[in-house]
Amino acid sequence: MLNFIQLVTAMLELRHLRSLIAIAETGRINAAAEAVHLTPSALSHQLRALEGHYGMPLLLRDVRGLRFTPAGERLLALARQMREAQQAAEQDLQRIQGDTRGTLRVVLECHTCFEWLMPVLDAFRQRWPDVEVDLVSGFHRDPLTLLSKDKADVVIGALRPPGRQWASLPLFRFEILLALPPGHALCAKRSVRAVDLQGETLITYPAPDERIDLIREVLQPAGISLPRRTAELTIAILQLVASRRGVAALPNWALKPSLDSGYVQARRIGPRGLWSELHATVPRDLAQRPYVRDLVEMARQSVATHLDGVQLL
């Protein structure tokens, strides 16, 4: 009788494994198909072929969306093992080639990124010990200018600069929620419109208006201007909200611990939500360095596993 590895290799190819990982990371067939450069119908056909070969379902759809069956989970585990083995082999080849040394000075456009980025950098240092990684400290009103002045190598943020000298490597998409103190009148609403915010004080990072999504995408188009109060740290912003000094618009992952504890409440901004994206922008000649691409892929894998409510780009 064939063992499991012999059985799966009789049918499975790397493309099947990449598809399973994409489905797990995006949670949607359409997004997964785009990630592996297939049409949704082609990906669905691929899944049906696998299910027909093994005689059991790999995915189920319910009110929570797509989820893997026990058989699907087993193949997904194999897919992740294969990906790790492939990445380790490629890294070894790069070491043999000698392309393992470098410096990465990382700038964060949004301080909320610290929470998910720190574990990624710790793992990256272990995988690439010859690459010196440094966080450029301080709050920068225009972090992208640091690239042009050669004071940074990577900017993680929403803005993508024009010009062919830069490459923006996609990370993930996330929803921005309105943070409110418990018992605030707006907590009675399912979603909040621009007009509902009149009379509120907006608490933000000390960034210009054009870098504040709520101002740029919601308030300015409605012709509404709110008084602002700034703080550099996310925890300070949340403390101000909880003490009823104002409201704030923050990424869903930054709010989760405070929401779970009841420290603040949150509501969707607009009926469809206010969404933003994060990219890693680097000089184009640096984008092809293997350790840069590995850092981006490690970040994508980490947030897909540990952050709720994000969508990989």
C-alpha positions in Angstrom: 0.0 0.0 0.0 1.3 3.5 -0.9 2.1 5.7 2.1 0.8 9.2 2.3 3.8 10.9 0.7 3.8 8.4 -2.2 0.1 8.9 -2.6 0.1 12.7 -2.7 3.1 12.9 -5.0 1.3 10.8 -7.5 -1.1 13.7 -8.0 0.3 16.8 -6.3 2.5 19.3 -7.9 4.0 22.5 -6.5 1.3 24.5 -8.2 -1.3 22.7 -6.2 0.5 23.4 -3.0 0.9 27.0 -3.8 -2.9 27.2 -4.5 -3.7 25.7 -1.1 -1.5 28.2 0.7 -3.0 31.1 -1.2 -6.5 30.0 -0.3 -5.5 29.7 3.4 -3.8 33.1 3.4 -6.5 35.0 1.5 -9.7 33.1 2.6 -11.2 33.7 -0.8 -11.1 31.8 -4.1 -10.9 35.0 -6.2 -8.1 36.5 -4.2 -6.2 33.2 -4.1 -6.6 32.8 -7.9 -5.1 36.2 -8.4 -2.2 35.4 -6.1 -1.2 32.3 -8.1 -2.0 33.9 -11.5 -5.0 31.8 -12.3 -8.6 32.6 -13.1 -11.1 31.7 -10.3 -12.6 29.0 -12.6 -9.2 27.5 -13.2 -8.4 27.4 -9.5 -11.8 25.8 -8.8 -11.2 23.2 -11.5 -7.8 22.5 -9.9 -9.4 21.9 -6.5 -12.1 19.6 -8.0 -9.4 17.6 -9.7 -7.6 17.1 -6.3 -10.8 16.2 -4.5 -11.7 13.7 -7.3 -8.3 12.1 -7.1 -8.4 11.6 -3.4 -12.1 11.0 -3.1 -12.8 13.5 -0.3 -13.5 17.2 0.0 -10.7 19.6 0.8 -12.8 22.8 1.4 -16.2 23.5 2.9 -18.2 26.7 2.7 -20.3 27.8 5.6 -21.5 31.1 7.3 -17.9 31.8 8.3 -16.7 31.5 4.7 -14.2 28.9 3.4 -12.6 26.4 5.7 -10.4 23.4 5.2 -11.6 19.9 6.0 -9.3 17.5 7.9 -8.0 16.2 4.5 -7.5 19.8 3.3 -5.6 20.7 6.5 -3.3 17.8 6.0 -2.4 18.8 2.5 -2.1 22.4 3.6 0.4 21.3 6.3 2.4 19.5 3.6 2.3 22.6 1.4 3.7 24.7 4.1 6.5 22.2 4.8 7.3 22.1 1.2 7.4 25.9 1.0 9.8 26.1 4.0 12.0 23.5 2.5 12.1 25.3 -0.8 12.9 28.6 0.9 15.7 27.0 2.9 17.2 25.4 -0.2 17.1 28.7 -2.1 18.7 30.5 0.9 21.5 27.9 0.9 22.0 28.5 -2.8 22.2 32.2 -2.2 24.8 31.6 0.5 26.8 29.5 -1.8 26.6 32.3 -4.4 27.7 34.7 -1.7 24.7 37.1 -2.0 23.9 37.1 1.8 25.5 40.3 3.1 23.8 43.7 3.3 22.2 46.4 5.3 18.5 47.1 5.7 17.5 50.4 7.4 13.7 50.2 7.9 11.4 53.1 8.3 7.8 52.7 9.5 5.2 55.2 8.1 2.8 54.0 10.8 3.8 53.2 14.3 1.1 50.6 14.7 3.3 48.3 12.4 5.7 47.7 15.3 3.4 45.1 16.8 3.5 42.7 13.8 6.9 43.7 12.4 9.0 42.9 15.5 8.6 39.1 15.4 9.2 39.2 11.7 12.5 41.0 12.1 13.6 38.6 14.9 13.0 35.6 12.6 14.7 37.4 9.7 17.8 38.0 11.8 18.1 34.3 12.5 17.6 33.4 8.8 19.9 36.1 7.5 22.6 36.7 10.2 24.9 38.5 7.7 22.3 41.2 7.0 22.4 44.1 9.4 18.8 45.3 10.2 18.2 48.6 11.8 15.0 50.6 12.5 15.3 54.2 11.7 14.0 55.8 14.9 11.6 58.8 15.3 8.4 59.9 13.7 9.0 61.0 10.1 6.5 63.3 8.4 7.7 62.2 4.9 9.5 58.9 5.3 9.8 58.4 1.6 12.2 61.2 1.3 14.6 59.2 3.4 15.0 56.8 0.5 16.0 59.5 -1.9 18.5 60.9 0.6 20.0 57.4 1.2 19.0 57.5 4.9 16.8 54.4 4.6 16.5 51.2 2.5 12.9 50.1 3.2 9.8 52.2 3.9 6.8 50.2 5.1 3.6 52.3 4.6 0.6 53.0 2.4 2.1 55.6 0.1 3.8 54.4 -3.1 6.1 57.0 -4.7 6.1 57.8 -8.4 9.2 57.1 -10.4 10.9 54.1 -11.9 13.7 54.2 -9.4 11.4 52.8 -6.7 9.8 49.4 -6.3 6.7 48.9 -4.1 6.4 45.3 -2.9 2.8 44.5 -1.8 2.1 43.4 1.8 -1.6 43.4 2.8 -4.9 45.2 2.9 -6.6 46.1 6.1 -9.7 48.0 7.5 -9.4 51.2 9.5 -11.9 51.4 12.3 -13.2 54.3 14.4 -12.1 54.0 18.0 -14.7 55.3 20.5 -14.9 55.4 24.3 -17.3 52.9 25.8 -20.8 54.3 25.9 -20.2 57.0 23.2 -23.3 57.9 21.3 -21.8 56.7 18.0 -21.6 53.2 19.5 -25.3 52.9 18.8 -24.6 53.0 15.0 -23.4 50.1 12.9 -21.3 52.4 10.8 -20.2 56.0 11.1 -20.5 58.6 8.3 -18.5 61.8 7.9 -21.4 63.9 9.1 -21.7 61.9 12.3 -18.3 63.1 13.3 -19.1 66.8 13.4 -18.2 68.2 16.8 -15.7 65.5 17.6 -11.9 65.9 18.2 -9.8 63.7 16.0 -6.8 62.1 17.7 -4.0 61.2 15.2 -0.3 60.6 14.8 1.5 63.9 14.1 1.3 63.4 10.3 0.1 65.8 7.6 -3.6 65.7 6.6 -2.8 63.9 3.3 -1.4 60.9 5.2 -4.4 60.5 7.5 -6.9 58.2 5.7 -9.9 59.4 7.5 -9.2 63.0 6.6 -8.2 62.4 3.0 -10.8 59.8 2.1 -13.8 60.7 4.3 -13.8 64.1 5.9 -12.3 66.3 3.1 -14.6 65.0 0.4 -17.5 65.8 2.7 -16.2 69.3 3.4 -15.8 68.6 7.1 -12.8 69.7 9.3 -12.3 68.5 12.8 -10.0 69.8 15.5 -7.0 67.5 16.0 -4.9 66.4 18.9 -1.8 64.3 18.2 0.2 61.6 19.9 3.2 59.6 18.6 2.3 56.3 20.4 -0.7 54.1 19.7 -1.2 53.4 23.4 -1.3 57.1 24.0 -4.0 57.6 21.3 -6.0 54.8 22.9 -5.7 56.3 26.4 -7.0 59.6 25.1 -9.9 57.9 23.4 -10.8 55.9 26.5 -10.7 59.1 28.6 -13.2 60.8 26.2 -10.7 63.3 24.8 -11.7 62.4 21.2 -12.0 59.7 18.6 -9.4 58.0 16.5 -9.1 56.0 13.2 -6.8 53.0 13.6 -6.0 49.7 11.9 -8.1 46.8 13.0 -5.1 44.9 14.3 -4.0 47.8 16.4 -7.4 48.0 18.1 -8.0 44.3 18.7 -6.4 44.0 22.2 -8.2 47.1 23.5 -11.5 45.9 21.9 -11.1 42.4 23.5 -10.6 44.0 26.9 -13.5 46.5 26.5 -11.1 49.4 26.9 -12.5 51.1 23.8 -15.2 50.4 21.2 -15.0 50.5 17.4 -17.3 51.1 14.5 -16.9 50.7 10.8 -16.3 53.9 8.9 -18.9 54.1 6.1 -21.2 51.2 5.1 -18.4 49.4 3.2 -15.6 50.4 5.6 -12.5 52.4 5.2 -9.6 50.3 3.8 -5.9 50.9 3.3 -2.9 49.0 2.1 0.7 48.5 3.2 3.6 48.1 0.9 7.4 47.8 1.3 9.0 50.5 -0.9 12.7 50.0 -1.7 15.1 51.3 -4.4 14.6 49.3 -7.5 18.1 47.9 -7.6 17.6 46.6 -4.0 14.2 44.9 -4.8 15.8 41.9 -6.4 18.1 41.1 -3.5 17.1 37.7 -2.1 17.1 38.9 1.5 14.7 41.8 0.6 12.2 39.6 -1.1 12.5 37.1 1.8 11.8 39.8 4.3 8.6 40.8 2.4 7.5 37.2 2.1 8.1 36.5 5.8 6.0 39.6 6.7 3.2 38.4 4.4 3.2 34.9 5.9 3.3 36.3 9.5 0.4 38.7 9.2 -1.7 36.1 7.3 -1.2 33.7 10.3 -1.4 36.2 13.2 -3.5 39.2 12.2 -7.2 39.0 12.0 -9.1 40.7 9.2 -6.2 41.3 6.8 -6.1 40.4 3.1 -2.8 39.7 1.4 -2.1 41.7 -1.7 
